[in-house]
Amino acid sequence: MRYAMLICGDDREWTALSPTDEQDVMKQVYAWFERWQPAGKIADGGAELEPRNKAKTVRAGTDGQPVLTDGPYLELKEVIGAIVMLECDDIDEAARIAATWPLAAGMSAVEVRPVLSRE
């Protein structure tokens, strides 16, 4: 079954990293993928998202028409910064894999959700 691993954190912390620290973090991330890809647990290589200041949000306006705004404008400290799709037997296995994400104990939280299948 597929699970979405949502990497959440304060993107301002990420952009505040020095180039050396960013490079060190990315080495850990690449090592994580090298561990789980051969095991067949990565369903999709994933995607890193741009910071929240580059986001656009579409909401329903009071007249029911879509309203476009810059940014998410949610009063949240953490936003989704990356997504990785996992292929696991159950959510417990997906959560165990997510717990090995290199930033899980530091700058980010990792949320695991089953991907809805309508088949």
Buried (B, 14 or more C-beta within 10 A) or exposed (E): BBBBBBBBBBBEBBEEBEEEEEEEBEEEBEEBEEEBEEEEBBBEEBEEBEEBEEBEEEEEEEEEEEEEEEEBEEEEEBBBBBBBBBBBEEBEBBBEBBEEBBBBEEBBEBBBEEEEEEE
